[in-house]
Amino acid sequence: MDIGLRIKKLRERQKISQEELALKIFVSRQTISNWETNKSCPDVKSLIMLSNIFHVSLDSFIKEDIKEMREIVEKETIKKFHVESVVFLAELIIVTISAYPLASMDGYIGIIIWLCLFAVTLYTASKIERFKKNYDIQTCKEILAFIDGKQLTYDETQQEIGKRNYQKIIFALFVGVIALVVCLIVIFICRHLSN
């Protein structure tokens, strides 16, 4: 945040010392120094008084800070989405690989463990789907643009909206094929081990 730098520049532009500015807004000179070095931030009342003294709108006075805060939040959101996606992929792999070993355990313990793993994977999938719905990202191109912190143009967005239904059908078929292949591999392993 560079609000401290803006306060200092505006104060120096008007040739006002820290002491003089402190007297005008009823704070100590040390408070002004802390603001200018970003050790602390002015409260709303002080921001209003500063904007009046420097003859700038409050909006323009803090707009860049709001923009920086928004960028920080967006980066954190993108990072969270990326982490959840990687976790989901790892969970899918674990659920797939552990199906046969857990099913071959004595009793129902293995099946119960596998069902718990499956439930956790479903929960992660639902979190990702809610996230995608909240940010209106459905297609691969929209997701990749979101992860890269970019925005699609209006025309690209309209094209992607048109593709959403087709990509959902293709994705469902792809998941079905993968499930079929995994089932066939498990059946093959079971038959091979029983012989």
DARAZI-V307939 format. One record per run of one state. SS is the DSSP state (a for helix, b for strand, c for the rest). FROM is the first residue (numbers start at 1). TO is the last residue. If there is no record, write none. Layout:
{{SS | FROM | TO} {SS | FROM | TO}}
This chain:
{{c | 1 | 2} {a | 3 | 13} {c | 14 | 17} {a | 18 | 25} {c | 26 | 28} {a | 29 | 36} {c | 37 | 43} {a | 44 | 54} {c | 55 | 57} {a | 58 | 103} {c | 104 | 108} {a | 109 | 134} {c | 135 | 139} {a | 140 | 147} {c | 148 | 153} {a | 154 | 194} {c | 195 | 195}}
